[in-house]
Amino acid sequence: MDNTHIYTSLIQSRSYLILELICIFIVVPSILYALLPIPIMPILWMITFISIWTLLKDKTFDRTSLWRSSELKKNYQGMLKQFIVIAVVMIFLINFFIPDHLFSLITEDPLLWSVIMILYPLVSVYPQELLYRTFFFHRYKLLFNKKWQIITLNALLFGYMHILFENWIAVGLTIIGGFLFATIYERTHSTLYVSVTHALYGALIFTLGLGIYFDNGTMLTISKMLN
């Protein structure tokens, strides 16, 4: 195979990956946004399943990144310290700007809050991290020359997905969270570690009363089932 053919194959491969990235992380959320209201979670699960199936067929994919508990054991103290600082700052800001939201869910519907605390990491967080971190960082790493480039794009696309909640607070908060989660995954390549981190901050969002900005009717449906 001559150098010209190798170069052409590389360009075609890069072009395909770019098109695939755009379709999964921009086109699909845009279509779902246009079709709202529709159930979001089954679609997330389906796309995540296909993505992970693709990874498992890839011989260059390191399957240990799906767990890698050693990273969690090594970093959990720093993770908790950071979490406490951010939680205190968020409590202060919410109490100052929207005090009626603070702890509203846990005081008004503690049973719903409990169910969310149990189900959210399993049905939402882990599928998101499999797709947006594990799949994204392995699949598209060849498209980027610098670490900050893939981290930045990943965070922005993660925020963009949250247009499905139809408010800019959800988008803004998830862009910030996306930078944190992408940075953690790029450094550790541990889906477990980044999922635990994501679950902590997601639980914090619902506990502090900001869950209304991350709900497309699911909370209401669960509440009706519980009552």
C-alpha positions as CSV (number, residue, x, y, z in Angstrom):
1,M,0.0,0.0,0.0
2,D,1.6,3.3,-1.1
3,N,1.7,6.4,1.0
4,T,-1.0,8.2,-1.0
5,H,-3.5,5.4,-0.4
6,I,-2.6,5.3,3.3
7,Y,-3.2,9.1,3.5
8,T,-6.5,8.8,1.6
9,S,-7.7,6.0,4.0
10,L,-6.8,8.1,7.0
11,I,-8.7,11.2,5.6
12,Q,-11.7,9.0,4.9
13,S,-11.6,7.5,8.3
14,R,-11.3,10.9,10.0
15,S,-14.1,12.2,7.8
16,Y,-16.3,9.3,8.8
17,L,-15.6,9.8,12.5
18,I,-16.3,13.5,12.3
19,L,-19.6,12.8,10.6
20,E,-20.5,10.1,13.1
21,L,-19.7,12.5,16.0
22,I,-21.9,15.2,14.5
23,C,-24.8,12.7,14.0
24,I,-24.7,11.2,17.5
25,F,-24.0,14.3,19.6
26,I,-25.5,17.1,17.6
27,V,-28.1,15.8,15.1
28,V,-29.8,13.3,17.5
29,P,-30.3,15.8,20.4
30,S,-31.5,18.3,17.8
31,I,-34.1,15.9,16.4
32,L,-35.2,14.9,19.9
33,Y,-35.5,18.5,20.9
34,A,-37.7,19.1,17.8
35,L,-39.9,16.1,18.8
36,L,-40.4,17.0,22.4
37,P,-42.1,15.9,24.5
38,I,-40.9,12.3,24.0
39,P,-39.4,9.7,26.4
40,I,-35.6,10.4,26.5
41,M,-34.2,7.6,28.6
42,P,-35.0,4.7,26.3
43,I,-33.3,6.5,23.4
44,L,-30.2,7.2,25.6
45,W,-30.1,3.5,26.6
46,M,-30.4,2.4,22.9
47,I,-27.6,4.7,21.7
48,T,-25.4,3.8,24.6
49,F,-25.9,0.1,24.0
50,I,-25.0,0.4,20.3
51,S,-21.9,2.6,21.2
52,I,-20.6,0.1,23.8
53,W,-21.3,-2.8,21.5
54,T,-19.1,-1.0,19.0
55,L,-16.4,-0.5,21.5
56,L,-16.4,-4.1,22.6
57,K,-15.8,-5.2,19.0
58,D,-12.8,-2.8,18.8
59,K,-9.6,-4.7,19.7
60,T,-7.8,-1.5,20.6
61,F,-10.4,-0.7,23.3
62,D,-9.1,-1.2,26.9
63,R,-12.1,-2.9,28.6
64,T,-10.6,-2.2,32.0
65,S,-11.6,1.4,31.6
66,L,-15.2,0.3,32.1
67,W,-14.4,-0.2,35.8
68,R,-10.8,0.5,37.0
69,S,-11.8,0.8,40.7
70,S,-8.2,1.6,41.6
71,E,-8.7,5.1,40.4
72,L,-11.7,5.6,42.7
73,K,-9.8,4.3,45.7
74,K,-6.8,6.5,44.9
75,N,-8.8,9.7,44.3
76,Y,-11.9,9.5,46.5
77,Q,-10.6,11.8,49.2
78,G,-9.8,14.6,46.8
79,M,-13.2,14.0,45.1
80,L,-15.1,14.3,48.3
81,K,-13.2,17.5,49.4
82,Q,-14.0,19.1,46.1
83,F,-17.6,18.0,46.3
84,I,-18.0,19.5,49.8
85,V,-16.6,22.9,48.6
86,I,-18.9,23.0,45.6
87,A,-21.9,21.9,47.6
88,V,-21.3,24.8,50.1
89,V,-21.0,27.3,47.3
90,M,-24.1,26.1,45.6
91,I,-26.1,26.2,48.8
92,F,-25.0,29.8,49.4
93,L,-25.9,30.8,45.8
94,I,-29.3,29.1,45.8
95,N,-30.2,30.5,49.2
96,F,-29.3,34.0,47.9
97,F,-30.9,33.9,44.5
98,I,-33.7,31.4,44.7
99,P,-34.2,30.5,48.3
100,D,-37.7,29.0,47.7
101,H,-35.9,26.2,45.7
102,L,-33.5,25.2,48.4
103,F,-34.1,21.6,49.5
104,S,-37.6,21.9,48.1
105,L,-37.8,18.3,46.7
106,I,-36.6,16.6,49.9
107,T,-39.0,18.5,52.0
108,E,-42.1,18.4,49.7
109,D,-41.7,14.8,48.5
110,P,-39.1,12.8,50.4
111,L,-40.2,9.5,48.9
112,L,-39.7,10.8,45.3
113,W,-36.3,12.2,46.4
114,S,-35.4,8.7,47.8
115,V,-36.4,6.9,44.6
116,I,-34.4,9.4,42.5
117,M,-31.3,8.9,44.7
118,I,-31.5,5.2,44.0
119,L,-32.4,5.1,40.4
120,Y,-30.6,8.1,39.0
121,P,-27.1,6.7,39.1
122,L,-28.2,3.4,37.5
123,V,-30.6,4.5,34.8
124,S,-29.2,7.9,33.9
125,V,-25.6,8.5,35.1
126,Y,-23.9,5.4,34.0
127,P,-25.4,5.2,30.5
128,Q,-24.4,8.9,30.0
129,E,-20.8,8.3,31.1
130,L,-20.5,5.2,28.9
131,L,-21.6,7.3,25.9
132,Y,-20.1,10.7,26.6
133,R,-16.9,9.7,28.2
134,T,-15.9,6.0,27.6
135,F,-17.2,5.9,24.0
136,F,-16.4,9.5,23.1
137,F,-12.8,9.5,24.4
138,H,-11.8,6.3,22.8
139,R,-13.7,6.6,19.5
140,Y,-12.7,10.2,18.7
141,K,-9.3,10.6,20.3
142,L,-7.5,10.6,16.9
143,L,-9.4,13.7,15.9
144,F,-7.6,15.9,18.5
145,N,-4.0,17.0,18.9
146,K,-4.4,18.4,22.4
147,K,-6.1,17.1,25.5
148,W,-7.9,20.4,26.2
149,Q,-9.5,20.2,22.7
150,I,-11.3,16.9,23.3
151,I,-12.2,17.9,26.9
152,T,-13.7,21.2,25.7
153,L,-15.7,19.7,22.9
154,N,-16.9,16.9,25.1
155,A,-18.1,19.3,27.8
156,L,-19.9,21.5,25.2
157,L,-21.6,18.6,23.6
158,F,-22.6,17.2,27.0
159,G,-24.2,20.6,27.7
160,Y,-25.8,20.7,24.3
161,M,-27.6,17.4,25.0
162,H,-29.4,19.0,27.9
163,I,-31.3,21.4,25.6
164,L,-33.8,18.6,25.9
165,F,-34.8,20.1,29.3
166,E,-35.7,23.3,27.5
167,N,-33.9,25.7,29.9
168,W,-30.5,27.4,29.9
169,I,-29.8,26.6,33.6
170,A,-29.6,22.9,32.7
171,V,-27.4,23.6,29.8
172,G,-25.1,25.9,31.7
173,L,-24.7,23.6,34.7
174,T,-24.0,20.6,32.6
175,I,-21.4,22.4,30.5
176,I,-19.6,23.1,33.8
177,G,-20.1,19.6,35.0
178,G,-19.0,18.3,31.6
179,F,-15.6,20.0,32.0
180,L,-15.2,18.3,35.4
181,F,-16.3,14.9,34.2
182,A,-14.3,15.0,30.9
183,T,-11.2,16.1,32.8
184,I,-11.5,13.3,35.3
185,Y,-12.1,10.7,32.6
186,E,-9.2,12.0,30.4
187,R,-6.9,11.7,33.5
188,T,-8.1,8.3,34.9
189,H,-9.9,6.5,32.1
190,S,-12.2,5.0,34.8
191,T,-15.9,4.9,33.9
192,L,-16.6,3.9,37.5
193,Y,-14.8,6.9,39.0
194,V,-16.4,9.5,36.7
195,S,-19.8,7.9,37.2
196,V,-19.5,8.1,41.0
197,T,-18.5,11.8,40.6
198,H,-21.4,12.5,38.2
199,A,-23.8,10.7,40.5
200,L,-22.7,12.8,43.5
201,Y,-23.3,16.1,41.7
202,G,-26.5,14.9,40.1
203,A,-27.8,13.9,43.6
204,L,-26.7,17.3,44.9
205,I,-28.7,19.0,42.1
206,F,-31.9,17.2,43.1
207,T,-31.3,17.5,46.8
208,L,-30.7,21.3,46.6
209,G,-34.0,21.8,44.7
210,L,-32.6,22.3,41.2
211,G,-34.1,19.1,39.8
212,I,-37.0,21.0,38.2
213,Y,-34.5,22.2,35.7
214,F,-33.5,18.6,34.8
215,D,-36.9,17.1,34.4
216,N,-38.9,16.4,31.2
217,G,-41.9,14.9,33.1
218,T,-40.1,11.9,34.5
219,M,-40.3,13.2,38.1
220,L,-44.0,13.9,37.8
221,T,-44.6,10.4,36.4
222,I,-42.7,8.7,39.2
223,S,-44.4,10.9,41.8
224,K,-47.9,9.8,40.5
225,M,-46.8,6.2,40.6
226,L,-45.6,6.5,44.2
227,N,-48.8,8.3,45.3
